[in-house]
Amino acid sequence: MQIGGVERSLIGLLESLDQQSCEVTLFLYEHRGEFMPMIPAGIRLLPEFPSYFRLTQPLRSAIFCLNPLVGIARLVARLVTAFEKQMRVSSGFLLSRSHSYAQPFLPKIPGEYDLAISFLMPHDTVWKQVSAKKKAGWIHTDYTSVETGVNLALEAPAWAAMDKIVAVSDEVAKSFGKVFPAQAAKVEVIENLLSPSFVRRQSLIGYPPADVIKDPETLVLCSAGRYTHQKAFDLAALACRKLLDAGMKVRWYILGYGPDEPLLRKLISENKLEDSFILLGKRTNPYPYMKACGIYVQPSRYEGKAVAVREAQMLGKPVLISDFATASSQLEHNIDGYITEAGVDGLVRGIQLLAKDAELRHRLAATAASRDYGNL
């Protein structure tokens, strides 16, 4: 339960379930992360299983242990993925292959259930290791993006085994249907379950953040997400450099963590952005930072439905997102947010436009603030 949009959406789903009418059991591969304390009271949390935990460990640790079979399966998956030349395309290929190859060495999940939900891919565990009358799998990403890393041969049987497939937006549902047309009739849309009142209450705790610049002449930008290729913070850093070179006073704060942090720090150093492009790291409560910004920016290369964008709208912030494939299901362009061209130059133009047009900024913010984005 690390900090992340999918994890926050899972907490929302758990909070929305009526525990008076159903018993809810939660199985996690590892009992770690900042969101563990947010699991609602009354949820039955199954114990951690060492074999599943090894799917999350570094490969070396998973191999050199008392029962190395899961680690060996992961090693074989890595070798096959490298042989297929898919490693540099997307980590999704390795993830799905690792889980698939490890299944013969994983224990069954104890219990009999009316409904088993696999909330995050890969879905092999619910497919093969859970006994339930009905099964459902969630989709959080754009399946038409090559960077998602869809392995048709491995994923198709898991989706075929699902009785229902839930997409977090209409565009995500459409993208899935293009890749798996045989399963399209099973798809229903349930948006991320979020609470505006919770987001607004949390935004007041520690507001304004001490580490955010207070200079009224400096435009404060904020972005949130894992430091990965998908989130495109590398492009944001280059856009920040161009904004500074154009004479803008800007401070861009990035909330998150992830494997691309060394790359981002290298870009920051090479472009002399130490005082302008700030990696804040993990924040259990990101909302005071969102509330403190002048514009919230989501520069992603692809998305399903970004939770952080919706949360920024709940706080009444003007939101700018790049034109990724599912952007139109994220917000209404020029109504409750602004969609700019993807890439460095598109980000620069979009930010410059909103920075110069106070009326547009205020209109986007006012529309977002007036809307009820809650679905709990």
VEXDREN-2710 file (C-alpha; in Angstrom, 1 decimal):
% VEXDREN-2710
k/r/px/py/pz
1/MET/0.0/0.0/0.0
2/GLN/2.6/2.5/-1.2
3/ILE/1.6/6.1/-2.0
4/GLY/-0.1/6.1/-5.4
5/GLY/-3.3/6.8/-7.3
6/VAL/-4.4/3.2/-7.6
7/GLU/-3.8/2.6/-3.9
8/ARG/-5.8/5.7/-3.0
9/SER/-8.6/4.5/-5.3
10/LEU/-8.6/1.1/-3.5
11/ILE/-9.0/2.8/-0.2
12/GLY/-12.0/4.6/-1.6
13/LEU/-13.5/1.4/-2.8
14/LEU/-13.0/-0.3/0.6
15/GLU/-14.6/2.7/2.3
16/SER/-17.6/2.5/0.0
17/LEU/-18.5/-1.1/0.7
18/ASP/-21.3/-1.7/3.2
19/GLN/-19.8/-4.0/5.8
20/GLN/-23.3/-4.5/7.3
21/SER/-24.3/-6.5/4.2
22/CYS/-21.1/-8.1/3.2
23/GLU/-17.9/-9.4/4.7
24/VAL/-14.8/-7.9/3.0
25/THR/-11.5/-9.7/2.9
26/LEU/-8.3/-8.1/1.6
27/PHE/-5.2/-9.9/0.4
28/LEU/-2.0/-7.9/-0.2
29/TYR/1.3/-9.3/-1.5
30/GLU/3.1/-7.3/1.2
31/HIS/1.9/-5.5/4.3
32/ARG/3.9/-2.3/3.8
33/GLY/3.4/1.3/2.7
34/GLU/2.2/4.6/3.9
35/PHE/-1.5/3.8/3.2
36/MET/-1.7/0.6/5.4
37/PRO/-3.2/2.7/8.3
38/MET/-5.9/3.9/6.0
39/ILE/-7.4/0.5/5.5
40/PRO/-10.9/0.8/7.0
41/ALA/-11.7/-0.9/10.3
42/GLY/-13.6/-4.1/9.9
43/ILE/-11.8/-5.2/6.8
44/ARG/-10.4/-8.7/7.2
45/LEU/-6.8/-8.6/6.2
46/LEU/-5.3/-11.9/5.3
47/PRO/-1.7/-12.7/6.5
48/GLU/1.2/-12.0/4.3
49/PHE/2.4/-15.1/2.3
50/PRO/6.2/-15.4/1.8
51/SER/5.8/-16.7/-1.8
52/TYR/3.7/-13.7/-2.9
53/PHE/6.0/-11.3/-1.0
54/ARG/8.9/-12.6/-3.2
55/LEU/7.1/-11.2/-6.3
56/THR/7.7/-7.7/-4.8
57/GLN/11.3/-8.2/-3.6
58/PRO/14.5/-7.5/-5.6
59/LEU/15.2/-10.4/-7.8
60/ARG/18.4/-11.4/-6.0
61/SER/16.6/-11.6/-2.6
62/ALA/13.9/-13.7/-4.2
63/ILE/16.4/-16.2/-5.6
64/PHE/18.7/-16.5/-2.6
65/CYS/16.1/-17.6/0.0
66/LEU/14.9/-20.9/1.5
67/ASN/12.3/-21.4/-1.3
68/PRO/13.8/-19.9/-4.4
69/LEU/11.3/-21.2/-7.0
70/VAL/9.4/-17.9/-7.3
71/GLY/12.7/-16.1/-7.8
72/ILE/13.9/-18.6/-10.4
73/ALA/10.6/-18.2/-12.3
74/ARG/11.1/-14.4/-12.2
75/LEU/14.7/-14.9/-13.5
76/VAL/13.4/-17.0/-16.4
77/ALA/10.8/-14.4/-17.1
78/ARG/13.4/-11.7/-17.2
79/LEU/15.6/-13.7/-19.6
80/VAL/12.7/-14.4/-22.0
81/THR/11.6/-10.7/-21.9
82/ALA/15.1/-9.7/-22.7
83/PHE/15.4/-12.2/-25.5
84/GLU/12.1/-10.9/-27.0
85/LYS/13.6/-7.4/-26.8
86/GLN/10.7/-6.1/-24.7
87/MET/12.6/-4.8/-21.7
88/ARG/13.1/-1.3/-23.1
89/VAL/9.6/-1.1/-24.5
90/SER/7.8/-1.4/-21.2
91/SER/8.2/-2.9/-17.8
92/GLY/4.7/-4.3/-18.2
93/PHE/5.9/-7.2/-20.3
94/LEU/8.2/-8.3/-17.5
95/LEU/5.6/-7.8/-14.8
96/SER/2.9/-9.9/-16.6
97/ARG/5.4/-12.6/-17.6
98/SER/6.9/-12.8/-14.0
99/HIS/3.5/-13.3/-12.4
100/SER/2.5/-15.9/-15.1
101/TYR/5.6/-18.0/-14.7
102/ALA/5.4/-17.9/-10.9
103/GLN/1.8/-19.2/-10.6
104/PRO/2.8/-22.9/-10.3
105/PHE/4.8/-22.1/-7.2
106/LEU/2.3/-19.9/-5.4
107/PRO/-0.2/-21.3/-2.8
108/LYS/-3.9/-21.0/-3.0
109/ILE/-5.5/-18.1/-1.3
110/PRO/-7.6/-19.5/1.6
111/GLY/-11.3/-19.2/1.7
112/GLU/-14.4/-19.5/-0.6
113/TYR/-15.8/-16.2/-1.8
114/ASP/-18.9/-14.9/-3.6
115/LEU/-16.9/-12.3/-5.5
116/ALA/-13.1/-12.0/-6.0
117/ILE/-11.8/-8.6/-7.3
118/SER/-8.3/-8.3/-8.8
119/PHE/-7.8/-4.5/-8.4
120/LEU/-4.4/-4.2/-10.1
121/MET/-2.8/-6.1/-12.9
122/PRO/-1.5/-8.7/-13.5
123/HIS/-4.7/-10.7/-12.7
124/ASP/-3.2/-14.2/-12.7
125/THR/-3.6/-14.6/-8.9
126/VAL/-7.3/-14.1/-8.8
127/TRP/-7.7/-16.2/-11.9
128/LYS/-5.7/-19.2/-10.7
129/GLN/-5.4/-19.0/-6.9
130/VAL/-8.7/-17.8/-5.6
131/SER/-11.9/-19.8/-5.3
132/ALA/-14.9/-17.6/-6.0
133/LYS/-18.4/-17.8/-7.6
134/LYS/-17.7/-14.6/-9.6
135/LYS/-14.5/-12.8/-10.5
136/ALA/-13.8/-9.3/-11.7
137/GLY/-10.7/-7.5/-12.9
138/TRP/-10.0/-3.7/-12.8
139/ILE/-8.4/-1.7/-15.6
140/HIS/-6.5/1.5/-14.7
141/THR/-4.6/2.3/-17.8
142/ASP/-4.7/2.9/-21.6
143/TYR/-4.4/-0.6/-23.2
144/THR/-3.7/0.9/-26.6
145/SER/-0.4/2.4/-25.5
146/VAL/2.6/0.3/-26.4
147/GLU/4.2/1.4/-23.2
148/THR/1.5/-0.4/-21.2
149/GLY/3.3/-3.6/-22.2
150/VAL/0.3/-5.8/-23.2
151/ASN/1.3/-9.5/-23.6
152/LEU/-1.8/-10.8/-25.5
153/ALA/-0.9/-14.5/-25.1
154/LEU/-0.5/-14.2/-21.4
155/GLU/-3.3/-11.8/-20.5
156/ALA/-6.1/-13.1/-22.7
157/PRO/-6.8/-16.2/-20.6
158/ALA/-7.0/-14.2/-17.4
159/TRP/-9.5/-11.7/-18.9
160/ALA/-11.5/-14.6/-20.4
161/ALA/-11.8/-16.0/-16.9
162/MET/-13.3/-12.8/-15.5
163/ASP/-17.1/-12.5/-15.2
164/LYS/-16.9/-8.7/-15.2
165/ILE/-14.2/-6.2/-16.2
166/VAL/-14.2/-2.7/-14.7
167/ALA/-12.6/0.3/-16.4
168/VAL/-12.0/3.6/-14.6
169/SER/-13.2/5.7/-17.5
170/ASP/-15.1/5.4/-20.8
171/GLU/-11.8/6.0/-22.8
172/VAL/-10.1/3.2/-20.8
173/ALA/-13.0/0.9/-21.6
174/LYS/-12.7/1.7/-25.3
175/SER/-9.0/1.2/-25.4
176/PHE/-9.4/-2.2/-23.7
177/GLY/-12.1/-3.2/-26.2
178/LYS/-9.8/-2.5/-29.1
179/VAL/-7.1/-4.8/-27.7
180/PHE/-9.4/-7.5/-26.4
181/PRO/-12.6/-7.3/-28.5
182/ALA/-13.8/-10.7/-27.4
183/GLN/-14.1/-9.4/-23.8
184/ALA/-15.5/-6.0/-24.6
185/ALA/-19.1/-7.0/-23.7
186/LYS/-18.0/-7.7/-20.1
187/VAL/-16.7/-4.2/-19.5
188/GLU/-18.4/-1.7/-17.2
189/VAL/-17.2/1.7/-16.1
190/ILE/-16.7/2.7/-12.5
191/GLU/-14.7/5.8/-11.9
192/ASN/-12.1/6.0/-9.1
193/LEU/-14.0/6.3/-5.8
194/LEU/-12.9/9.6/-4.2
195/SER/-14.1/11.8/-1.4
196/PRO/-14.0/15.6/-2.0
197/SER/-14.6/16.4/1.7
198/PHE/-11.6/14.2/2.7
199/VAL/-9.3/15.9/0.1
200/ARG/-10.4/19.4/1.2
201/ARG/-10.0/18.6/4.9
202/GLN/-6.5/17.1/4.3
203/SER/-5.5/20.1/2.3
204/LEU/-5.8/22.4/5.3
205/ILE/-3.4/20.3/7.4
206/GLY/0.0/22.0/7.4
207/TYR/-1.2/24.6/4.9
208/PRO/0.7/26.5/3.5
209/PRO/3.6/24.1/3.3
210/ALA/6.8/25.6/4.7
211/ASP/8.9/24.3/1.8
212/VAL/6.8/26.0/-0.9
213/ILE/7.9/29.4/-2.1
214/LYS/5.7/32.3/-1.1
215/ASP/6.9/34.9/-3.7
216/PRO/3.8/36.3/-5.4
217/GLU/5.8/36.9/-8.6
218/THR/6.7/33.3/-8.9
219/LEU/4.4/30.9/-10.7
220/VAL/4.0/27.7/-8.5
221/LEU/3.4/24.5/-10.5
222/CYS/2.7/21.1/-8.9
223/SER/2.6/17.6/-10.3
224/ALA/2.2/14.3/-8.6
225/GLY/2.9/10.7/-9.6
226/ARG/5.4/7.9/-9.6
227/TYR/8.8/8.9/-11.1
228/THR/8.4/6.7/-14.1
229/HIS/8.5/7.1/-17.9
230/GLN/4.7/7.1/-18.1
231/LYS/4.4/10.3/-15.9
232/ALA/6.8/12.2/-18.2
233/PHE/8.5/14.3/-15.5
234/ASP/11.6/14.2/-17.6
235/LEU/9.7/16.3/-20.2
236/ALA/8.4/18.5/-17.4
237/ALA/12.0/19.2/-16.3
238/LEU/13.0/20.2/-19.9
239/ALA/9.8/22.4/-20.1
240/CYS/10.8/24.1/-16.9
241/ARG/14.2/25.0/-18.4
242/LYS/12.5/26.5/-21.4
243/LEU/10.1/28.5/-19.2
244/LEU/13.0/29.9/-17.3
245/ASP/14.9/30.7/-20.5
246/ALA/11.8/32.6/-21.7
247/GLY/12.0/34.8/-18.7
248/MET/9.3/33.3/-16.5
249/LYS/9.8/33.0/-12.7
250/VAL/8.6/29.5/-12.0
251/ARG/8.9/26.9/-9.2
252/TRP/7.8/23.4/-10.1
253/TYR/7.2/20.9/-7.3
254/ILE/7.0/17.2/-8.0
255/LEU/5.4/14.9/-5.5
256/GLY/6.2/11.2/-5.8
257/TYR/8.9/8.5/-5.9
258/GLY/10.0/5.8/-8.3
259/PRO/12.8/4.3/-10.5
260/ASP/13.3/7.4/-12.7
261/GLU/14.6/9.5/-9.8
262/PRO/18.3/9.2/-10.8
263/LEU/17.4/10.3/-14.3
264/LEU/15.4/13.3/-13.1
265/ARG/18.2/14.4/-10.7
266/LYS/20.6/14.1/-13.7
267/LEU/18.3/16.3/-15.8
268/ILE/18.0/18.8/-12.9
269/SER/21.8/19.0/-12.6
270/GLU/22.5/19.3/-16.3
271/ASN/19.9/22.0/-16.8
272/LYS/20.7/23.9/-13.6
273/LEU/17.2/23.4/-12.2
274/GLU/18.1/22.8/-8.5
275/ASP/16.2/25.9/-7.4
276/SER/13.3/25.6/-9.8
277/PHE/12.4/21.9/-10.3
278/ILE/12.0/20.4/-6.9
279/LEU/11.5/16.7/-6.2
280/LEU/9.6/16.6/-3.0
281/GLY/9.6/12.8/-2.7
282/LYS/6.8/10.9/-0.9
283/ARG/4.2/12.8/0.9
284/THR/1.4/10.9/2.7
285/ASN/-0.7/14.1/2.5
286/PRO/0.0/15.8/-0.9
287/TYR/-3.0/18.0/-0.7
288/PRO/-1.5/21.1/1.0
289/TYR/1.0/21.2/-1.9
290/MET/-1.8/21.0/-4.5
291/LYS/-3.7/23.7/-2.7
292/ALA/-0.6/26.0/-2.7
293/CYS/0.0/25.8/-6.4
294/GLY/-1.0/28.2/-9.1
295/ILE/-1.5/25.5/-11.7
296/TYR/-1.6/21.7/-11.4
297/VAL/0.1/20.0/-14.3
298/GLN/-0.1/16.4/-15.4
299/PRO/2.5/15.9/-18.2
300/SER/1.9/12.2/-18.7
301/ARG/2.7/10.2/-21.8
302/TYR/-0.4/8.0/-21.2
303/GLU/-2.9/7.5/-18.4
304/GLY/-6.0/5.6/-17.5
305/LYS/-7.6/8.2/-15.3
306/ALA/-5.2/10.1/-13.1
307/VAL/-6.4/10.3/-9.5
308/ALA/-4.2/13.3/-8.8
309/VAL/-5.9/15.3/-11.5
310/ARG/-9.3/14.8/-10.1
311/GLU/-8.1/15.6/-6.6
312/ALA/-6.6/18.9/-7.9
313/GLN/-10.0/19.7/-9.4
314/MET/-11.7/19.0/-6.1
315/LEU/-9.4/21.6/-4.6
316/GLY/-10.5/24.1/-7.2
317/LYS/-7.2/24.4/-9.0
318/PRO/-6.7/25.2/-12.7
319/VAL/-5.5/22.0/-14.2
320/LEU/-3.3/21.5/-17.3
321/ILE/-2.9/18.0/-18.8
322/SER/-1.1/16.7/-21.9
323/ASP/-3.0/15.3/-24.8
324/PHE/-2.6/11.6/-24.0
325/ALA/-5.0/9.2/-25.6
326/THR/-7.5/9.2/-22.8
327/ALA/-7.3/12.9/-21.9
328/SER/-10.8/13.7/-23.0
329/SER/-12.2/11.4/-20.3
330/GLN/-10.1/13.1/-17.7
331/LEU/-11.6/16.6/-18.0
332/GLU/-13.6/18.9/-20.3
333/HIS/-11.1/20.9/-22.3
334/ASN/-11.4/24.7/-21.7
335/ILE/-14.2/24.0/-19.2
336/ASP/-12.9/22.4/-16.0
337/GLY/-9.3/22.0/-17.2
338/TYR/-7.0/22.6/-20.2
339/ILE/-5.5/20.0/-22.6
340/THR/-2.3/20.9/-24.2
341/GLU/-0.2/19.2/-26.9
342/ALA/2.0/16.3/-25.5
343/GLY/5.7/16.9/-25.3
344/VAL/8.0/19.6/-24.0
345/ASP/6.9/22.4/-26.3
346/GLY/3.2/21.6/-25.7
347/LEU/3.7/21.9/-22.0
348/VAL/5.6/25.2/-22.4
349/ARG/2.8/26.7/-24.6
350/GLY/0.1/25.5/-22.2
351/ILE/1.7/26.8/-19.1
352/GLN/2.5/30.1/-20.8
353/LEU/-1.1/30.5/-22.0
354/LEU/-2.6/29.8/-18.5
355/ALA/0.0/32.0/-16.8
356/LYS/-0.8/35.0/-19.1
357/ASP/-4.6/34.5/-19.1
358/ALA/-5.8/35.1/-15.5
359/GLU/-9.4/35.1/-16.6
360/LEU/-9.1/31.6/-18.1
361/ARG/-7.3/30.3/-15.1
362/HIS/-10.0/31.6/-12.8
363/ARG/-12.8/30.2/-14.9
364/LEU/-11.2/26.8/-15.0
365/ALA/-10.7/26.9/-11.3
366/ALA/-14.2/28.2/-10.5
367/THR/-15.8/25.5/-12.7
368/ALA/-13.8/22.7/-11.0
369/ALA/-14.6/24.1/-7.6
370/SER/-18.4/24.2/-8.4
371/ARG/-18.6/20.6/-9.6
372/ASP/-19.3/17.5/-7.4
373/TYR/-16.5/15.1/-8.4
374/GLY/-17.4/12.8/-5.5
375/ASN/-18.7/9.3/-6.1
376/LEU/-18.6/7.8/-2.6
END
